[in-house]
Amino acid sequence: MDYRALAGEENDDPEGQDPTLLPFIQFDTQEDQNNNEKQSKWSHQKDLDEFFVRVYEYHQRHGFFCIVLSEIFGLVQFVFIVSFTVLIVQCIDYPLLFRSTPSARNITHKIHFNEVIQSPKQCLHNMHLLTNLCIILSIIYWLYRLTRSLYNLLSYFNIRAFYAQALDIKPNDLSNMTWHEVQQRLLIAQRTHHLCIHKSNLTELDIHNRLLRFKNYEVALVNKGILPPRIHLPIFGNIISFTTGFKFNLRLLLFWGPYAPFDQRWHLRQEYKIYSQREKLSQQLSNFILLYGLANLLLSPFIFIWQVLNLFYGYTELVRREPGVLGNRCWSNYGRLYLRHFNELDHSLNQRLNRGYKPAISYMNSFVNYSIVELAKFISFTTGAILAVLILLTVYDEDVLTVEHMLTTITCLGVIVGVCRSLIPDEHAVFDPEQMLQLVLAQVHYQPDSWKDHAHTDYVQAEFGQMFQLKYVYFLEELLSAFVTPLILCFQLRRKSLQIIDFLRNFTVDVQGVGDVCSFAQLDVAKHGDLKWFAPIRPKSEVSTDGGITNDGKLELSLMHFHHTNPNWQMPKECEVYLEKIQERAVENMHASSILQQSMNEMQDLQAHRSFYSDPLSTTSVNNRSTVSKTLINTSFYPPLHTTVSVQPNTSIVQNSFLNGGVSKADLPYRSLAQFGVLSKIQTQMFDTTDPHSFMSSLTPIQGLPGAAQLDMNVSCLFMHELRHKYKHGEYEDLEHISENQNDESKC
């Protein structure tokens, strides 16, 4: 495979910057060019990857003062956990506390703390060998964290000066700026201070490739099926194990460690690019994986103790106060990588998954095991009755609490009642799994094609549950990770060492001014696009040397997402042609697509917002704006071809909406629509009508409204999935010659 820079990535046009930032940017370019001392301070960063990561984290962590507090409190918290644990394990006289000895039973007065807690001399004398070993390891680790914290603070102090001098962002202004605004100033600073000397101008894609160099590889490894490891258990079937501990070891093996394939973080070692070295490198990687597995096995008891302490101190009080919290759900590590776009920053991923949380909860709650519900009702009733009597007795006479184990009994009964009630569904709820899964898809943007029209089945629910797992399952996996991770490294990951080596060789490309990056992260639909997602058809000469395609439309949807979050990015011509093709399909299907019809309802909903945002003193409130909204679609004129659940605009509750929380505060680049979005094309078609009396022409554009850009991305994603589904059912004859199984299982 040729390793060369991809063409068409540079943006030399200074007019391509965000015009809304120009009044705030006051760079004196001529002065900077004459001031060699100021230029030399920031020019030619030795490790531009780390520098950009620091710039991004400085913004996400809310400035230098918050970072200082975070580092200090992190060190103090570690000391507290270790010291407090040693105190309760070694330095408390439990026989005296529980009055379990004859001498303790003879004490008539109340026992004080100073009587129960032993002196430091007694604690040290009675210290166990294992406790001493844990303390020594804790001190060593704390010193390492202290050294790292001091280095981080010095680095962030330098970044603070960079924000103030090069980006012209004062500390007080940082909290009011989005990352998009910081990134635009960073692009201008490159032309002034020459942070990278290999390119005169950097693009948004260059910055994202440096920030996400290794995370893009992780996303691609999951997309190609190399990760995560799957364990087959006789009763539970295939279990995905992608814990935080395993992810940390994987990054050490491939990216951070001393013998990792990447040299100096931005360069893949030359031997990994040679096909004849693959067997040797595979054996070498297999040996390193075994070494890491054995090291994890030796440290597993200490890791397990630390995990137990973290969970115990962090969640015990929360579980006591809210017993149903363990029945809540969260996005798993595997789900976060499967649902992540190429070149998607952490804050953007978190916002997108948070918007999809409520519809995902609604979808998972639609699967009810009525046997468990009946059992939960019975247990809830009986334990609730006992708990009510005990509470009444304690209210009548507080001496009831002095009865042995009475407080423990009341607490346990409260936890049982809370857990059982969380298992009982709302009797007024009405579930439609297909519609709910579509609302999830609108926010998270990915799902296997096999899920379409099968959202009500158990296997779809089980597969989605691997991405959106119960919290108690997540906690259990993290606890067992100390013992499971060594086994996975030694017996699962080692088998895939050759696949990993081939993956790095085939899907790595050298980009000028950036270094070696995952080729999928270049968003080159002409090279890696999937024909079944309407990517450009490649010439036959390129098919044989093709490095493979992504699954589930990962590259195509990532391109659409990157364009929406970086509208000024000057994409290659092939990408423009592809997005224009999607827009053309949207115009052709505007009257026949249920997705587009529903999106126009959402556009009408945003129209109702306009008067509210333009006139905050208006008598029209948020709760009754739905009375202003009228149905945009005349069903007699636009007959739908698919039977769907009708969704009426309702701005008081964001459920059953593509927008689904998009009006909340989010780090969006613009409130206007992206140039190549599906909604922007529909908007153009609607307002370019020549009939001044038509209903379409009576509407005003939704440019500038909060949520418009988010709605555009959601609609574009759903429409692309709809096109893929229509192709699968033979509605596009020009693509029928493509085999359904072609390129689905691309070899590395």
C-alpha positions in Angstrom: 0.0 0.0 0.0 1.3 3.4 -0.9 1.9 5.8 2.0 1.4 9.3 0.8 -0.4 12.5 1.7 -4.0 12.6 0.5 -4.7 15.4 -1.9 -7.2 18.2 -1.4 -6.9 18.5 2.4 -5.3 22.0 2.6 -7.3 25.1 2.9 -5.3 28.1 1.8 -8.2 30.4 1.5 -8.3 32.8 4.5 -11.8 33.7 3.6 -12.9 30.2 4.6 -12.8 31.2 8.3 -15.9 31.7 10.3 -17.0 35.3 9.6 -18.7 35.5 13.0 -15.3 35.2 14.7 -13.6 38.0 12.8 -14.7 40.9 15.0 -13.3 39.1 18.0 -9.9 38.1 16.5 -7.4 40.8 16.8 -4.2 39.3 15.5 -1.6 41.8 14.4 0.0 39.6 11.7 2.6 42.1 10.6 3.7 42.7 14.2 4.0 39.0 14.8 6.1 38.5 11.7 8.5 41.2 12.9 8.6 39.9 16.5 11.0 37.0 16.3 11.0 36.4 20.0 7.2 36.0 20.1 7.2 33.7 17.1 10.0 31.4 18.5 8.0 30.8 21.6 5.2 29.0 19.9 6.6 28.0 16.5 7.7 24.4 15.7 6.2 22.5 18.5 8.2 19.3 19.0 5.2 17.2 19.9 2.2 18.9 18.1 -0.1 16.0 19.1 0.5 16.5 22.8 0.3 20.3 22.3 -3.1 20.1 20.6 -4.4 17.6 23.2 -3.4 20.0 25.9 -5.1 22.9 24.1 -8.3 20.8 23.8 -8.2 19.6 27.4 -7.5 23.1 28.7 -10.8 24.2 27.1 -12.8 21.1 28.2 -11.5 21.3 31.8 -12.5 25.0 32.1 -9.2 26.7 32.4 -6.0 26.6 34.6 -7.6 27.2 38.0 -10.0 24.3 37.6 -7.2 22.1 36.4 -5.1 23.0 39.5 -8.0 22.2 41.8 -8.7 18.9 40.0 -5.0 17.8 40.3 -4.8 18.7 44.0 -8.1 17.1 44.9 -7.1 14.0 43.0 -3.9 13.6 45.0 -5.7 14.3 48.3 -8.5 11.9 47.5 -6.0 9.1 46.9 -4.4 9.8 50.2 -7.8 9.8 51.9 -8.8 6.5 50.4 -5.6 4.7 51.4 -5.4 6.2 54.9 -9.1 5.8 55.7 -9.0 2.2 54.5 -5.9 1.5 56.7 -7.7 3.1 59.6 -10.9 1.0 59.4 -9.0 -2.2 58.7 -6.1 -2.0 61.1 -6.7 0.8 63.7 -10.2 0.1 65.1 -10.8 -2.1 68.1 -13.9 -4.0 66.8 -14.3 -6.3 69.8 -14.7 -3.2 71.9 -16.9 -1.4 69.4 -19.3 -4.4 69.1 -19.0 -5.3 72.8 -18.1 -8.9 71.8 -15.7 -9.6 74.7 -16.6 -10.1 78.4 -14.6 -7.0 79.4 -16.4 -4.9 76.7 -19.8 -6.0 77.9 -19.0 -4.8 81.5 -18.6 -1.2 80.2 -21.6 0.8 81.3 -20.8 4.2 79.8 -21.0 5.1 76.2 -18.0 4.2 74.2 -16.1 7.2 72.7 -14.1 7.4 69.5 -10.8 7.7 71.3 -11.4 4.4 73.0 -12.2 2.6 69.8 -9.4 4.0 67.6 -6.0 2.6 68.5 -2.9 4.7 68.8 -0.5 5.0 65.8 2.0 2.8 67.7 -0.5 0.1 68.2 -1.6 0.3 64.5 2.0 -0.1 63.3 2.6 -3.0 65.7 -0.4 -4.9 64.5 0.0 -4.1 60.8 -0.3 -7.2 58.5 2.3 -7.9 55.9 -0.2 -7.5 53.1 -1.3 -4.1 54.5 2.4 -3.0 54.6 2.8 -4.1 51.0 -0.3 -2.2 49.8 0.9 0.9 51.6 4.3 0.7 49.9 2.7 0.3 46.5 0.3 3.2 47.2 3.2 5.5 48.2 5.1 4.6 45.0 2.0 5.2 42.9 1.2 8.5 44.7 4.7 9.8 44.1 4.2 8.9 40.4 0.9 10.8 40.3 2.5 13.7 42.1 5.3 13.9 39.5 2.8 13.6 36.7 0.6 16.3 38.2 3.5 18.7 38.5 4.4 18.1 34.9 0.8 18.6 33.8 0.5 21.8 35.7 3.6 23.2 34.1 2.3 22.2 30.7 -1.1 23.7 31.3 0.5 26.9 32.5 2.2 27.1 29.2 -1.1 26.5 27.4 -2.6 29.3 29.5 -0.1 31.7 28.1 -0.8 30.4 24.6 -4.5 31.0 25.0 -3.9 34.6 26.2 -1.1 35.6 23.7 -1.6 33.5 20.6 -5.4 32.9 20.6 -6.3 36.2 22.4 -8.6 34.4 24.8 -8.6 35.7 28.4 -9.3 33.3 31.3 -12.6 35.0 32.0 -13.8 34.6 28.4 -13.0 30.8 28.2 -16.1 29.6 29.8 -18.3 31.4 27.2 -16.5 30.0 24.1 -17.2 26.8 22.3 -14.5 24.5 21.1 -15.4 25.4 17.5 -14.5 29.1 18.2 -11.2 28.0 19.8 -10.4 25.8 16.8 -11.0 28.6 14.4 -8.5 30.8 16.3 -6.1 27.9 16.4 -6.1 27.7 12.6 -5.3 31.4 12.4 -2.6 31.0 15.0 -0.9 28.4 12.7 -0.5 31.0 9.9 0.9 33.5 12.4 3.1 31.4 14.7 3.8 28.4 12.5 3.0 25.7 15.1 3.6 23.1 12.4 6.5 23.9 10.0 5.6 21.1 7.6 2.4 22.9 6.4 1.7 26.6 6.1 -2.0 26.1 6.8 -3.7 23.4 8.8 -7.2 22.3 8.3 -9.9 21.2 10.7 -9.3 17.6 9.6 -5.5 17.9 10.4 -6.3 19.1 14.0 -8.8 16.3 14.5 -6.4 13.7 13.2 -3.8 14.8 15.7 -6.3 14.9 18.6 -7.8 11.6 17.7 -5.0 9.7 16.1 -5.2 6.6 18.2 -8.9 6.8 19.0 -9.6 6.6 15.2 -7.7 3.4 15.2 -9.8 2.0 18.0 -13.0 3.0 16.3 -11.8 1.3 13.1 -10.7 -1.9 15.0 -14.2 -2.2 16.5 -15.8 -1.5 13.1 -13.8 -4.2 11.4 -14.7 -6.7 14.0 -11.1 -7.2 15.4 -12.3 -5.8 18.7 -13.8 -6.3 21.2 -13.0 -9.8 22.5 -16.0 -12.1 22.9 -16.2 -14.8 25.5 -18.6 -17.7 25.1 -20.2 -18.9 28.3 -22.4 -22.0 28.4 -25.5 -20.2 29.9 -25.0 -16.6 28.9 -23.7 -17.1 25.4 -21.3 -14.7 23.8 -20.2 -12.0 26.3 -18.4 -8.8 25.1 -15.6 -7.9 27.5 -14.3 -4.4 26.9 -13.5 -3.1 30.3 -11.6 0.0 31.3 -8.6 -2.1 32.3 -8.5 -4.0 29.0 -8.8 -0.7 27.1 -5.8 0.7 29.1 -3.7 -2.3 28.3 -4.6 -2.2 24.7 -3.5 1.4 24.4 -0.2 0.5 26.2 0.4 -2.3 23.7 -0.4 -0.5 20.5 0.2 3.2 21.1 1.8 4.3 24.4 4.1 1.5 25.6 7.9 1.4 25.0 7.6 -1.4 22.4 4.4 -0.1 20.8 4.2 -0.1 16.9 4.1 3.7 17.0 7.3 5.6 17.4 7.2 9.1 18.8 3.4 8.8 18.8 2.8 10.1 15.3 4.9 7.6 13.2 4.3 3.9 12.6 7.6 2.1 12.7 8.9 1.3 9.2 9.0 -2.5 9.7 5.3 -2.5 10.3 4.7 -1.3 6.8 6.6 -4.2 5.2 4.5 -7.2 4.3 7.4 -9.7 4.7 7.8 -8.7 8.3 4.2 -9.5 9.3 4.9 -13.0 10.7 7.9 -11.8 12.8 6.0 -8.8 14.1 3.0 -10.9 14.9 5.0 -13.3 17.0 6.7 -10.3 18.7 3.4 -8.7 19.5 2.0 -12.0 20.8 4.9 -12.2 23.2 4.3 -8.7 24.4 0.7 -9.4 25.0 1.6 -12.5 27.0 4.0 -10.4 29.1 1.3 -7.7 29.8 -1.1 -10.5 30.7 1.2 -12.0 33.2 2.0 -8.5 34.7 -1.8 -7.9 35.1 -2.2 -11.3 36.7 0.5 -10.4 39.3 -1.2 -7.1 40.1 -4.7 -8.4 39.9 -5.3 -8.6 43.8 -4.2 -5.0 44.2 -6.2 -3.8 41.3 -9.3 -5.6 42.6 -8.9 -4.0 46.1 -8.6 -0.6 44.5 -11.7 -1.2 42.4 -13.7 -2.3 45.4 -12.7 0.7 47.4 -13.5 3.1 44.6 -17.0 1.6 44.1 -17.7 1.3 47.8 -16.8 4.9 48.7 -18.3 6.3 45.6 -21.6 4.6 45.3 -22.6 3.1 48.7 -24.4 6.3 49.9 -26.0 6.8 46.5 -27.4 3.2 46.5 -28.7 3.7 50.0 -30.4 7.0 49.0 -31.6 5.8 45.6 -31.8 2.0 45.6 -33.0 1.9 42.0 -29.7 3.5 40.7 -28.2 0.0 40.0 -31.1 -0.7 37.7 -30.3 2.4 35.5 -28.3 2.0 32.3 -25.2 3.6 30.8 -23.3 3.4 27.5 -20.7 0.7 27.6 -17.1 1.1 26.5 -17.9 -1.1 23.5 -21.0 1.0 22.7 -19.1 4.3 22.9 -16.6 3.0 20.3 -19.2 1.4 18.0 -21.3 4.6 18.0 -18.4 7.0 17.7 -17.7 8.7 14.4 -14.3 9.0 12.9 -12.8 12.3 14.0 -15.4 12.9 16.7 -14.1 14.7 19.8 -15.1 13.5 23.3 -17.4 16.4 24.1 -19.3 15.9 20.9 -19.7 12.2 21.5 -20.9 12.7 25.1 -23.5 15.3 24.0 -24.8 13.0 21.2 -25.1 10.0 23.5 -26.7 12.1 26.2 -29.4 13.2 23.8 -30.0 9.6 22.9 -30.1 8.4 26.6 -33.9 9.0 27.2 -35.1 7.3 24.0 -32.7 4.4 24.6 -34.1 4.0 28.1 -37.7 4.0 26.7 -36.7 1.4 24.1 -35.1 -1.0 26.7 -38.1 -0.5 29.1 -40.4 -1.6 26.3 -39.2 -5.2 26.9 -41.0 -6.4 30.0 -40.6 -9.8 31.6 -44.0 -10.2 33.2 -42.9 -13.1 35.4 -40.3 -10.9 37.0 -42.9 -8.1 37.3 -45.3 -10.3 39.2 -42.5 -11.5 41.5 -41.3 -7.9 42.1 -44.9 -6.8 42.9 -45.2 -9.6 45.5 -41.8 -8.9 47.1 -42.5 -5.1 47.0 -45.8 -5.6 48.8 -44.5 -7.9 51.6 -41.3 -6.0 52.3 -43.1 -2.7 52.1 -45.7 -3.9 54.7 -42.9 -5.0 57.1 -41.0 -1.7 56.5 -44.1 0.4 57.2 -44.7 -1.4 60.6 -41.0 -0.9 61.6 -41.1 2.8 60.6 -44.3 3.3 62.7 -42.7 1.6 65.7 -39.7 3.8 65.5 -41.9 6.9 65.2 -43.8 5.8 68.3 -40.7 5.0 70.3 -37.2 5.7 69.2 -35.8 3.0 71.5 -36.9 0.5 68.9 -33.7 1.5 67.0 -31.6 0.1 69.8 -32.8 -3.4 69.0 -30.0 -5.5 67.5 -29.8 -5.1 63.7 -32.9 -3.0 63.6 -31.4 -0.2 61.6 -29.7 -2.7 59.2 -33.1 -4.4 58.7 -34.9 -1.1 57.9 -32.1 -0.1 55.4 -32.1 -3.5 53.6 -35.9 -3.5 53.3 -35.8 0.0 51.8 -33.2 -1.1 49.3 -35.3 -4.2 48.3 -38.5 -2.1 47.9 -36.6 0.4 45.8 -35.2 -2.3 43.5 -38.5 -4.1 43.1 -40.4 -0.9 42.3 -37.8 -0.1 39.6 -38.6 -3.4 37.9 -42.4 -2.6 37.7 -43.2 -0.6 34.5 -45.4 2.4 34.4 -49.0 1.2 33.9 -49.8 4.2 31.7 -46.9 3.7 29.3 -47.5 2.8 25.7 -44.5 1.2 23.9 -43.7 1.1 20.2 -40.2 -0.5 19.9 -39.8 0.4 16.2 -40.5 4.1 16.7 -38.4 4.2 19.8 -35.4 2.6 18.1 -35.8 5.1 15.3 -35.6 7.9 17.8 -32.5 6.3 19.3 -31.0 6.0 15.8 -31.6 9.7 15.1 -29.3 10.6 18.0 -26.6 7.9 18.0 -26.5 7.5 14.2 -25.6 3.8 14.0 -27.2 0.5 14.1 -26.7 -2.8 12.2 -28.9 -3.1 9.1 -30.3 -6.3 10.5 -32.1 -4.4 13.2 -34.5 -2.7 10.8 -38.1 -3.9 11.3 -36.9 -6.2 14.0 -36.7 -3.8 17.0 -39.4 -5.8 18.8 -37.3 -9.0 18.9 -35.2 -10.3 21.8 -32.0 -10.6 19.8 -32.0 -6.9 18.9 -32.7 -6.0 22.4 -29.9 -8.2 23.6 -27.4 -6.7 21.1 -28.4 -3.2 22.0 -28.1 -4.1 25.6 -24.4 -4.8 25.0 -24.0 -1.2 24.0 -26.4 0.2 26.6 -25.8 -2.0 29.7 -27.2 -2.0 33.2 -25.1 -0.2 35.7 -24.8 -3.1 38.1 -23.5 -5.2 35.1 -21.0 -2.4 34.4 -19.8 -2.3 38.0 -19.6 -6.1 38.1 -17.5 -6.2 34.9 -15.2 -3.5 36.3 -14.7 -5.5 39.6 -14.0 -8.7 37.8 -11.8 -6.9 35.2 -8.8 -7.4 37.4 -9.0 -11.2 37.0 -10.6 -11.3 33.5 -8.3 -8.9 31.7 -5.2 -11.2 32.1 -7.1 -14.1 30.7 -8.4 -12.1 27.7 -4.9 -10.8 27.0 -3.3 -14.3 27.1 -6.0 -16.4 25.4 -8.0 -14.0 23.3 -6.0 -11.0 22.1 -2.9 -13.1 21.3 -4.8 -15.0 18.7 -5.5 -11.7 16.9 -1.9 -10.4 16.8 -1.6 -11.1 13.1 -4.9 -9.4 12.3 -3.7 -6.4 14.2 -0.4 -6.2 12.4 -2.2 -6.5 9.0 -4.7 -3.9 10.0 -2.0 -1.4 10.9 -0.2 -2.0 7.7 -3.2 -1.9 5.4 -5.1 1.0 7.0 -2.3 3.5 7.8 -1.5 6.4 5.5 1.1 9.1 5.9 -0.3 12.6 5.7 1.9 15.6 5.2 2.1 17.8 8.3 0.2 15.2 10.4 2.1 11.9 10.2 0.7 8.4 10.1 -3.0 8.2 10.7 -5.8 5.7 10.1 -6.7 5.9 6.4 -10.5 5.7 7.3 -10.1 9.0 9.3 -9.3 10.8 6.1 -13.0 10.3 5.1 -12.1 9.4 1.6 -15.3 8.0 0.2 -13.8 7.5 -3.2 -11.3 5.0 -1.7 -13.1 3.4 1.3 -16.7 4.2 0.6 -19.4 1.5 0.6 -21.2 1.3 -2.7 -24.4 0.2 -0.9 -24.3 3.5 0.9 -24.2 5.3 -2.5 -20.5 6.0 -2.4 -18.8 6.7 -5.8 -18.2 3.6 -7.9 -14.4 3.0 -8.0 -12.6 2.1 -11.2 -11.8 -1.6 -11.7 -8.1 -0.8 -11.4 -8.6 0.4 -7.9 -10.8 -2.4 -6.6 -8.0 -5.0 -6.5 -5.8 -2.7 -4.4 -8.6 -1.4 -2.2 -7.8 -1.4 1.5 -11.4 -2.3 2.4 -14.5 -0.5 3.4 -16.2 0.3 6.7 -19.2 -1.5 8.0 -22.6 0.0 8.8 -21.9 3.2 6.9 -19.2 4.3 9.3 -17.2 6.3 6.8 -20.2 7.9 5.1 -22.0 9.0 8.3 -18.7 10.2 9.7 -18.2 12.4 6.7 -21.7 13.9 7.1 -21.1 14.4 10.8 -17.7 16.1 10.3 -19.2 18.4 7.7 -22.0 19.5 10.1 -19.6 20.1 13.0 -17.0 21.8 10.8 -18.9 23.6 8.0 -15.9 25.6 6.9 -13.8 22.5 6.1 -12.8 22.5 2.4 -13.5 18.8 1.7 -12.1 16.9 -1.3 -14.2 17.1 -4.5 -15.2 13.4 -4.2 -16.8 14.1 -0.8 -18.7 17.1 -2.2 -20.0 14.9 -5.0 -21.1 12.2 -2.6 -23.0 14.6 -0.3 -24.6 16.3 -3.3 -25.8 12.9 -4.4 -27.4 12.3 -1.0 -29.1 15.7 -1.3 -30.4 14.9 -4.8 -31.9 11.7 -3.5 -33.6 13.7 -0.7 -35.2 16.0 -3.2 -36.4 13.1 -5.3 -37.9 11.4 -2.2 -39.2 14.5 -0.4 -42.8 13.6 -1.1 -42.4 9.8 -0.5 -40.1 9.5 2.4 -41.7 9.1 5.9 -38.4 10.4 7.4 -38.5 13.6 5.4 -42.2 14.2 6.0 -41.6 13.9 9.7 -38.6 16.2 9.5 -40.7 18.9 7.9 -43.1 18.5 10.9 -40.0 19.2 13.1 -39.2 22.2 10.9 -42.6 23.6 11.6 -42.0 23.0 15.3 -38.9 25.1 15.1 -40.9 27.8 13.4 -43.0 28.0 16.5 -39.8 28.6 18.5 -38.9 31.6 16.4 -41.5 34.0 18.1 -40.4 32.7 21.5 -36.7 33.4 21.0 -37.2 36.7 19.2 -39.7 38.0 21.8 -39.0 36.6 25.3 -41.8 38.7 26.7 -44.3 37.2 24.4 -47.4 35.8 26.0 -46.9 32.6 24.1 -45.2 30.3 26.6 -43.2 27.2 26.0 -45.9 24.9 27.2 -48.6 26.1 24.9 -46.6 26.7 21.7 -47.9 23.5 20.3 -51.3 25.3 19.8 -49.5 27.7 17.5 -48.0 24.9 15.4 -50.1 23.6 12.6 -49.7 20.5 10.5 -47.2 21.2 7.7 -47.9 18.1 5.7 -51.2 17.7 3.8 -51.6 14.0 3.8 -53.9 14.1 0.8 -51.2 15.8 -1.2 -48.2 13.8 0.1 -49.4 10.3 0.7 -46.9 8.4 2.8 -45.6 5.1 1.4 -44.8 3.6 4.8 -46.9 3.1 7.8 -45.4 5.0 10.7 -46.5 6.4 14.1 -47.7 10.0 13.6 -45.5 12.3 15.7 -47.1 15.7 16.3 -44.9 18.6 17.3 -44.8 19.2 21.0 -42.1 21.5 22.3 -42.9 21.1 26.0 -41.6 17.5 25.9 -38.8 16.5 23.5 -39.8 12.8 23.3 -40.9 11.5 19.9 -38.8 14.1 18.3 -35.8 14.0 16.0 -34.5 17.0 17.8 -34.8 15.3 21.2 -33.0 17.8 23.4 -31.2 19.7 20.7 -32.4 23.1 22.1 -30.3 22.5 25.3 -26.9 24.0 25.6 -24.4 22.3 23.3 -21.1 23.0 21.6 -22.4 23.4 18.1 -20.4 25.4 15.5 -23.3 27.2 14.1 -27.0 27.6 14.4 -27.4 27.7 10.7 -27.7 24.6 8.4 -24.7 22.9 6.9 -24.2 23.4 3.1 -24.5 19.7 2.2 -27.1 18.6 4.8 -30.3 17.0 3.7 -32.4 19.6 5.6 -30.6 22.5 4.0 -31.5 21.2 0.5 -35.1 20.7 1.5 -35.1 24.2 3.0 -33.8 25.6 -0.4 -36.4 23.7 -2.3 -39.2 24.9 0.0 -38.3 28.6 -0.1 -37.4 28.8 -3.7 -41.0 28.2 -4.8 -42.3 30.7 -7.3 -45.9 30.6 -6.1 -46.2 33.4 -3.5 -49.5 32.1 -2.2 -48.3 28.5 -1.5 -48.1 27.2 2.0 -44.4 26.6 1.7 -43.6 30.2 0.8 -45.5 31.5 3.9 -42.9 30.0 6.2 -39.7 31.7 7.1 -36.3 30.0 7.1 -35.1 28.4 10.3 -31.6 29.6 9.9 -30.2 30.7 13.2 -32.6 28.9 15.4 -31.2 26.7 18.2 -31.4 23.1 17.3 -31.6 23.6 13.5 -28.1 22.3 12.9 -28.7 19.3 15.2 -32.0 18.5 13.5 -30.2 18.7 10.1 -27.7 16.1 11.2 -30.3 13.8 12.7 -32.5 14.0 9.5 -29.4 13.4 7.3 -28.5 10.3 9.3 -32.0 8.8 9.2 -32.4 9.5 5.5 -29.1 7.8 4.7 -30.2 4.8 6.6 -33.5 4.9 4.8 -31.7 5.0 1.4 -29.6 2.0 2.5 -32.8 0.1 3.5 -34.5 0.9 0.2 -31.5 -0.3 -1.8 -31.6 -3.5 0.1 -35.2 -4.1 -1.0 -34.3 -3.4 -4.6 -35.8 0.1 -5.0 -32.7 1.4 -6.8 -32.2 -0.5 -10.1 -28.9 1.2 -10.9 -27.3 -0.6 -7.9 -28.9 -4.0 -8.3 -25.7 -5.4 -9.8 -23.9 -5.1 -6.5 -23.9 -8.3 -4.5 -25.4 -7.8 -1.0 -22.5 -9.7 0.5 -19.8 -7.8 -1.5 -17.2 -6.2 0.7 -19.2 -6.9 3.9 -16.4 -8.9 5.3 -13.3 -7.0 4.1 -10.0 -8.7 4.7 -7.4 -6.7 6.6 
